[in-house]
Amino acid sequence: MNKSLKIAVEKESEEDLINCLDFRKIKDIDSSQYDLFEKALTGRWHSQHEDLVNTIYLENLTDDRFVEPILDIALDKEIFRPYDDELESTLRKCVHALKTIDSEKSTAALKRLKELNNDNVENALEMYK
């Protein structure tokens, strides 16, 4: 995956990124790829932010460098979550990813999201009580 993720990010190719996020290949992510993953999270050249955030959550990718990009995705629906409907699945996955990271920085980001008084944020956080 390392080489294919690097190619996807360097080419800013959504098609290549989608192939990288194939769940049969995703198990190959390691910390040496976190910089590439962070670049993909902040990229505006694709619409795969939900899958990227979900991968952080499902694969327990715990690194503080993901916190700001995840918070940006959560806060900027127009740019990063244009397909979120009223259930805001991407926003909910952002909450789960931040809980997975479980650091001071991610806790502060969750506090900012909680201050939005958004029912979907509250519902996602309920799972952790």
ZADO-1210 file (C-alpha; in nm, 4 decimals, padded with zeros to 6 digits):
<atoms>
<atom x="00.0000" y="00.0000" z="00.0000" code="MET" pos="1"/>
<atom x="00.2880" y="00.2366" z="00.0780" code="ASN" pos="2"/>
<atom x="00.3802" y="00.2904" z="-00.2846" code="LYS" pos="3"/>
<atom x="00.0217" y="00.3111" z="-00.4119" code="SER" pos="4"/>
<atom x="-00.0776" y="00.5662" z="-00.1448" code="LEU" pos="5"/>
<atom x="00.2290" y="00.7738" z="-00.2301" code="LYS" pos="6"/>
<atom x="00.1363" y="00.7682" z="-00.5996" code="ILE" pos="7"/>
<atom x="-00.2279" y="00.8580" z="-00.5252" code="ALA" pos="8"/>
<atom x="-00.1303" y="01.1569" z="-00.3112" code="VAL" pos="9"/>
<atom x="00.1457" y="01.2801" z="-00.5423" code="GLU" pos="10"/>
<atom x="-00.0773" y="01.2524" z="-00.8510" code="LYS" pos="11"/>
<atom x="-00.3789" y="01.3818" z="-00.6570" code="GLU" pos="12"/>
<atom x="-00.5687" y="01.0937" z="-00.8133" code="SER" pos="13"/>
<atom x="-00.9027" y="01.0115" z="-00.6568" code="GLU" pos="14"/>
<atom x="-00.9224" y="00.6855" z="-00.8497" code="GLU" pos="15"/>
<atom x="-00.5857" y="00.5712" z="-00.7114" code="ASP" pos="16"/>
<atom x="-00.6897" y="00.6816" z="-00.3626" code="LEU" pos="17"/>
<atom x="-01.0103" y="00.4776" z="-00.3863" code="ILE" pos="18"/>
<atom x="-00.8034" y="00.1743" z="-00.4807" code="ASN" pos="19"/>
<atom x="-00.5784" y="00.2327" z="-00.1777" code="CYS" pos="20"/>
<atom x="-00.8779" y="00.2460" z="00.0527" code="LEU" pos="21"/>
<atom x="-00.9999" y="-00.0944" z="-00.0605" code="ASP" pos="22"/>
<atom x="-01.0536" y="-00.2763" z="00.2687" code="PHE" pos="23"/>
<atom x="-00.8675" y="-00.5830" z="00.1411" code="ARG" pos="24"/>
<atom x="-00.5520" y="-00.3685" z="00.1207" code="LYS" pos="25"/>
<atom x="-00.6038" y="-00.1271" z="00.4095" code="ILE" pos="26"/>
<atom x="-00.4419" y="-00.3550" z="00.6703" code="LYS" pos="27"/>
<atom x="-00.1029" y="-00.2608" z="00.5251" code="ASP" pos="28"/>
<atom x="-00.1032" y="00.0939" z="00.6681" code="ILE" pos="29"/>
<atom x="00.1782" y="00.1660" z="00.9095" code="ASP" pos="30"/>
<atom x="00.3146" y="00.4780" z="01.0751" code="SER" pos="31"/>
<atom x="00.5617" y="00.5366" z="00.7913" code="SER" pos="32"/>
<atom x="00.2598" y="00.6296" z="00.5772" code="GLN" pos="33"/>
<atom x="00.0969" y="00.8701" z="00.8219" code="TYR" pos="34"/>
<atom x="00.2348" y="01.1787" z="00.6440" code="ASP" pos="35"/>
<atom x="00.0747" y="01.0620" z="00.3201" code="LEU" pos="36"/>
<atom x="-00.2469" y="00.9815" z="00.5020" code="PHE" pos="37"/>
<atom x="-00.2484" y="01.3299" z="00.6555" code="GLU" pos="38"/>
<atom x="-00.2006" y="01.4875" z="00.3098" code="LYS" pos="39"/>
<atom x="-00.4901" y="01.2827" z="00.1755" code="ALA" pos="40"/>
<atom x="-00.7082" y="01.3951" z="00.4689" code="LEU" pos="41"/>
<atom x="-00.6467" y="01.7611" z="00.3895" code="THR" pos="42"/>
<atom x="-00.6711" y="01.7174" z="00.0123" code="GLY" pos="43"/>
<atom x="-00.9473" y="01.8940" z="-00.1755" code="ARG" pos="44"/>
<atom x="-00.8804" y="01.6947" z="-00.4905" code="TRP" pos="45"/>
<atom x="-01.1009" y="01.4019" z="-00.3867" code="HIS" pos="46"/>
<atom x="-01.4247" y="01.3177" z="-00.2077" code="SER" pos="47"/>
<atom x="-01.2966" y="01.0248" z="00.0002" code="GLN" pos="48"/>
<atom x="-01.2733" y="01.2042" z="00.3347" code="HIS" pos="49"/>
<atom x="-01.5359" y="00.9825" z="00.4967" code="GLU" pos="50"/>
<atom x="-01.3453" y="00.6655" z="00.4020" code="ASP" pos="51"/>
<atom x="-01.0162" y="00.8136" z="00.5219" code="LEU" pos="52"/>
<atom x="-01.1626" y="00.9119" z="00.8595" code="VAL" pos="53"/>
<atom x="-01.3338" y="00.5751" z="00.8875" code="ASN" pos="54"/>
<atom x="-01.0014" y="00.4018" z="00.8233" code="THR" pos="55"/>
<atom x="-00.8423" y="00.5947" z="01.1099" code="ILE" pos="56"/>
<atom x="-01.1238" y="00.4764" z="01.3350" code="TYR" pos="57"/>
<atom x="-01.1407" y="00.1135" z="01.2195" code="LEU" pos="58"/>
<atom x="-00.7654" y="00.0552" z="01.1956" code="GLU" pos="59"/>
<atom x="-00.6796" y="00.2407" z="01.5194" code="ASN" pos="60"/>
<atom x="-00.4431" y="00.4848" z="01.3535" code="LEU" pos="61"/>
<atom x="-00.3646" y="00.6921" z="01.6599" code="THR" pos="62"/>
<atom x="-00.1548" y="00.9955" z="01.5778" code="ASP" pos="63"/>
<atom x="-00.2060" y="01.3594" z="01.6725" code="ASP" pos="64"/>
<atom x="-00.1202" y="01.4791" z="01.3222" code="ARG" pos="65"/>
<atom x="-00.4658" y="01.3550" z="01.2155" code="PHE" pos="66"/>
<atom x="-00.6560" y="01.5646" z="01.4709" code="VAL" pos="67"/>
<atom x="-00.6556" y="01.9024" z="01.2912" code="GLU" pos="68"/>
<atom x="-00.7483" y="01.7557" z="00.9509" code="PRO" pos="69"/>
<atom x="-01.0302" y="01.5554" z="01.1104" code="ILE" pos="70"/>
<atom x="-01.1544" y="01.8654" z="01.2902" code="LEU" pos="71"/>
<atom x="-01.1435" y="02.0588" z="00.9617" code="ASP" pos="72"/>
<atom x="-01.3474" y="01.7851" z="00.7942" code="ILE" pos="73"/>
<atom x="-01.5986" y="01.7920" z="01.0783" code="ALA" pos="74"/>
<atom x="-01.6331" y="02.1712" z="01.0781" code="LEU" pos="75"/>
<atom x="-01.6333" y="02.2432" z="00.7039" code="ASP" pos="76"/>
<atom x="-01.9292" y="02.0574" z="00.5585" code="LYS" pos="77"/>
<atom x="-01.9275" y="02.2555" z="00.2347" code="GLU" pos="78"/>
<atom x="-01.5748" y="02.1530" z="00.1386" code="ILE" pos="79"/>
<atom x="-01.5240" y="01.8143" z="00.3022" code="PHE" pos="80"/>
<atom x="-01.8715" y="01.6725" z="00.3645" code="ARG" pos="81"/>
<atom x="-02.0930" y="01.7810" z="00.0748" code="PRO" pos="82"/>
<atom x="-02.2621" y="01.4384" z="00.0638" code="TYR" pos="83"/>
<atom x="-02.3498" y="01.4215" z="00.4332" code="ASP" pos="84"/>
<atom x="-02.7258" y="01.4039" z="00.4762" code="ASP" pos="85"/>
<atom x="-02.9158" y="01.4845" z="00.7953" code="GLU" pos="86"/>
<atom x="-02.7509" y="01.1889" z="00.9744" code="LEU" pos="87"/>
<atom x="-02.4049" y="01.3317" z="00.8939" code="GLU" pos="88"/>
<atom x="-02.2235" y="00.9991" z="00.8752" code="SER" pos="89"/>
<atom x="-01.8879" y="01.1635" z="00.8037" code="THR" pos="90"/>
<atom x="-01.9255" y="01.3934" z="01.1035" code="LEU" pos="91"/>
<atom x="-02.0078" y="01.0941" z="01.3236" code="ARG" pos="92"/>
<atom x="-01.7016" y="00.9100" z="01.1944" code="LYS" pos="93"/>
<atom x="-01.4917" y="01.2153" z="01.2792" code="CYS" pos="94"/>
<atom x="-01.6118" y="01.1821" z="01.6390" code="VAL" pos="95"/>
<atom x="-01.5204" y="00.8122" z="01.6433" code="HIS" pos="96"/>
<atom x="-01.1779" y="00.8769" z="01.4908" code="ALA" pos="97"/>
<atom x="-01.1028" y="01.1474" z="01.7463" code="LEU" pos="98"/>
<atom x="-01.2106" y="00.9132" z="02.0268" code="LYS" pos="99"/>
<atom x="-00.9805" y="00.6473" z="01.8799" code="THR" pos="100"/>
<atom x="-00.6828" y="00.8852" z="01.8791" code="ILE" pos="101"/>
<atom x="-00.7524" y="00.9532" z="02.2476" code="ASP" pos="102"/>
<atom x="-00.5004" y="01.2276" z="02.3229" code="SER" pos="103"/>
<atom x="-00.5140" y="01.5727" z="02.4803" code="GLU" pos="104"/>
<atom x="-00.5334" y="01.7227" z="02.1331" code="LYS" pos="105"/>
<atom x="-00.8170" y="01.4949" z="02.0203" code="SER" pos="106"/>
<atom x="-01.0046" y="01.5561" z="02.3457" code="THR" pos="107"/>
<atom x="-00.9818" y="01.9328" z="02.2837" code="ALA" pos="108"/>
<atom x="-01.1112" y="01.8790" z="01.9283" code="ALA" pos="109"/>
<atom x="-01.4032" y="01.6751" z="02.0618" code="LEU" pos="110"/>
<atom x="-01.4824" y="01.9552" z="02.3048" code="LYS" pos="111"/>
<atom x="-01.5021" y="02.1979" z="02.0099" code="ARG" pos="112"/>
<atom x="-01.7370" y="01.9621" z="01.8286" code="LEU" pos="113"/>
<atom x="-01.9522" y="01.9207" z="02.1384" code="LYS" pos="114"/>
<atom x="-01.9875" y="02.3003" z="02.1585" code="GLU" pos="115"/>
<atom x="-02.1682" y="02.2887" z="01.8224" code="LEU" pos="116"/>
<atom x="-02.4707" y="02.1412" z="02.0022" code="ASN" pos="117"/>
<atom x="-02.5170" y="01.9081" z="01.7071" code="ASN" pos="118"/>
<atom x="-02.7408" y="01.6056" z="01.7712" code="ASP" pos="119"/>
<atom x="-02.5231" y="01.3827" z="01.5531" code="ASN" pos="120"/>
<atom x="-02.2122" y="01.4695" z="01.7538" code="VAL" pos="121"/>
<atom x="-02.4048" y="01.4049" z="02.0764" code="GLU" pos="122"/>
<atom x="-02.5376" y="01.0721" z="01.9483" code="ASN" pos="123"/>
<atom x="-02.1904" y="00.9556" z="01.8487" code="ALA" pos="124"/>
<atom x="-02.0491" y="01.0561" z="02.1869" code="LEU" pos="125"/>
<atom x="-02.3270" y="00.8670" z="02.3664" code="GLU" pos="126"/>
<atom x="-02.1631" y="00.5427" z="02.2577" code="MET" pos="127"/>
<atom x="-01.8690" y="00.6205" z="02.4868" code="TYR" pos="128"/>
<atom x="-02.0588" y="00.6779" z="02.8091" code="LYS" pos="129"/>
</atoms>
